[in-house]
């Protein structure tokens, strides 16, 4: 069973993303910890796409999100028509470096990577397509 959401790449739409994720978690009896992880993942992906994917591009684009459960795994599909960006190959900040020497950004990607077991990226038809999987815990 899959639920999907299509929305403009506008920061004001984040509340719709949150409501969508919370509704999905409730309907599928995900634990509160799983719901929190899902919200973190979607907020990071959405915010990064809106803030970095459309620089200099007008009008704003479309973001598509689909959520599903397959054999005890949560499947998150996220696509946007922003500039090409593969989050799997982006270098993550080195947390062992002093703050002044550390690159700016990338912390959200580090968090998302730590919360999923499998990730796949493709650029197709002028869209970024990211598919993430994580094992889920249902029922609190």
Secondary structure as UniProt FT lines:
FT   STRAND          2..8
FT   HELIX           11..13
FT   HELIX           14..27
FT   TURN            28..29
FT   HELIX           32..52
FT   TURN            53..56
FT   STRAND          62..70
FT   TURN            71..72
FT   STRAND          73..80
FT   TURN            87..89
FT   TURN            95..96
FT   TURN            99..101
FT   HELIX           107..115
FT   STRAND          118..124
FT   TURN            125..126
FT   STRAND          127..135
//
